Amino acid sequence: MDPILLRVIESIAVFLVGACVGSFLNVCVYRIPLNRSIVTPRSHCAACGAPIPWFNNIPIISWPMLRGKAACCGTRIDLRYWLVEVGMAFLFLALWLKYGEVDPVAAVIYAIMISGLATACLIDLDHYIIPDRFSLGGCVAGFVACAIHPALMEQTTTLQGFSWSLAGAMAGALTLLGIAWLGTLLFRKEAMGMGDVKFLAAMCSFLGGTSITWILPLSAMVGAVLGLALIFWQRGAWGTRIPYGPFLGLAAILWLFGGREVTVAYWQNVAHLWSMATSPMINSHMIPPP
């Protein structure tokens, strides 16, 4: 088969898988906080309880065909359901285009990681909680993934992959825990929940400790901008509670799509400038006076 045609077929398949995963994530986001099974019963209308037939439950297609309303009772279906399906489809496709040809195993692992991130972030938006199955469970998944595929940590052996993953999780948790402790001292109230601390640990178990230098500044900046925007538009007030998990998740996803390269380039430039600044001083000490 022609390589280009094969690439197109693979991309379409990945896009469709992402859309189906997005549809399933919508079920998880709704049911998990309610402690309901994500498997049974089958998909049904949240308003009237009527089962949803397969032809009204096709990812991406069904929502616009139904004009955003349930076929059984006409209840409005939130646009977010469709956006999650479309978003996951494009995220899966982007992951495959970036990593699929070079490291398809990494592409699959990152797709699983992003699925968990997206679900946890949406639950955090709705309920201000990040269930332990996504934070602590995510840590375990990261350890296993890096042990099976050490290349995620740029290592070659199972022990090295696991060790670096564990170190990354600990670094992420301790760093954010320290920031939360300082925030509590400054503001005299809880500045950050432990769910966020465990959530960052889960991310770093997949991405490594160096990702902290990207995830924390970017998430804080985006959160600050949004907070100021809420105050400016008088839809919020000082002290308004804003879930931090989605900002962490967004920064982690962007790390996969260029953040890693930007961070490496930045620190290489810092090291280069530092060496240029210190080399005259070193040379001046090495050259004996006349």
C-alpha positions, 0 to 999 in steps of 0.5 A: 500500500502507498505510504501516504495512503496508509498514513491517511487511513491511520489518521482517520482511524485514530480520529474516530477512536478519539471521538469514541473515547470522547463520547465515553469520557462524557459518560465517565464525567457524569457518572463517576462523581455520582458513584455510578457504574460507567458500564451499566446501564447503557447510555440513557437520557439524563432527563427522562431516563429513556435508552438512547439508540445507537443511531442517536449516539454517534460521536460528533455526528449525533449532536448536530443532527439532533440540533442539540436536543434529546430525541426522546423528550426534547431536553437540551443537550449541553454543547460541551458533550460535543466539544469533548468528542471533537476535542479528543478526536483532534487530540488523538490525531495530533498525538499520532501525527507527532509521535506515531511514526517515531514512537507509536507506543508512546503515542498510545500511552500519551493518549491514555494519559490525556484521556485521564487528564481530560476526565479529571479536569472536567470533573474538577470543573463541575464538582471541585474535586479530582478523584483519587482514581485519576491522581493516585491511580494516575501515578501507578499508571505512570510508573507501570507505563515508564517501566514497560516503555522506559523511553518515556523517561529517555531511559533504556531499562525497566528499573531506570524508567520506573525510578525516573517516573517515581522521582518525577512524581515525588518532585511534582508532589513536593514542589506543589506541596511546598507552594501550597504551604507557602500560600497557606502561610501568606493568605492564612487559609488553604491555598490549594487542595491536596487533590491538585498536589496528587494530580501534578504527581500523576502528570510527572509520573508520565512526563518526568520531573523536568516538566514541572518547570513548564507546567507550574509557571504556565498553569499559574499564568493562565489561572491568574489571567482568567481570575483577573478576567472574571473580576474585570467582567464582574463575574467573580470577586477576590477570593472566588474559587477557581479549580486549578486542576484544568490549568495543570492539565492544559499545561501538561498537554501543551508540554507534549505538543512543544512545551518540552522543546521550548523548555529544553531550548530555554535552559540551553540558552540560559546555560550558554549565556551563563557560560559566556558571562562567567568565561571572562572571569575565569580567563582573567583568573587563569592568565597571570599578571604581567 
